């Protein structure tokens, strides 16, 4: 299970991004995106913003649950009061790349460091050949939704503290390492 | 030897350099002496931790004095006060949404329609700022885009006597800035929120105006696209 988390501002600009893996069932918390698909994460998350805008005014809920899917990448969304968007991409593929897994601190600061030689965007549809078949993963299962919600709520708490800083301006990029550590902590706790 | 190191010795040195740059250097971040960053503090305050009025009045007077420097007129002065309040509203919206729900249960709703937003302003926001709800909330009969929030005795005007030559100036422009920030943050663009005195010396009002000499109306004018969305959403839901 690999996750890519992004906070998007009101002008569709990225404010924060973080990549991590599951810590449940003995996971080590390292994202295992396929190297040739990793750079797609940002595009997938960005394209799901259209869906967010469609459902944004429909309900007054902050947690919009699972809203979008691209092959085996699932997107969950959470909206803050000031309409900053928390987007979490979860990918159930659990393949083991030979050498591509960077340490989380390095990969999170620059997720697209290594460009693949042959980008093949459609490879994720073959995800079932790797480890756990993605078809058995259900993003709308109550347990999955609940754990993602808990993660979002924890991040929201840290987010409000960031926003309360008098030096923070709307749609400003969050660079605080403490905030990143908070997100990591929430990820370890719930995902 | 030192000027031209052998390639075998140069490589590990380069790798070490790369590792150094990759690991985040802690030197850039300064921690407070008690090792507590803002992230370690609890976001929920207890009810007793309120600011004293004297401190607020002193600070607010200084804010007005600061805003009054090099202004061209009353409108300009009110605009400056409005701008001072605006970022407060943006921050308060998220904070109060997080706090308004019962502690230990996460926030689940955000205002998506005009009426819940205005109720949030008149009750939650007002209670947080002035420890009481606003006195009235009305919709303008003439213009459906205009809403009016009434405060009989705004705290910001309590210790302020406006000179006769600028008698139309209302220091509650600061509060209207906060309201504007809340509306804008929630995605309800406004064409301006302004604070107005209620008919002072208005003969028709008679005793009513005397009872509340500082009565102030905050006029909220929503942008047309907000009303349009409201209409579409009202049909769907």
Interface residues (C-beta under 8 A of the other chain):
Chain A: X56 X57 X58 X59 X60 X61 X62 X63 X79 X80 X81 X82 X83 X105 X106 X109 X149 X153 X156 X157 X158 X159 X160 X161 X163 X164 X165 X169 X170 X176 X177 X178 X179 X182
Chain B: X22 X23 X24 X29 X37 X38 X39 X41 X43 X87 X90 X91 X93 X94 X95 X97 X98 X106 X107 X108 X109 X110 X111 X112 X113 X116 X185 X186 X187 X229 X233 X236 X237
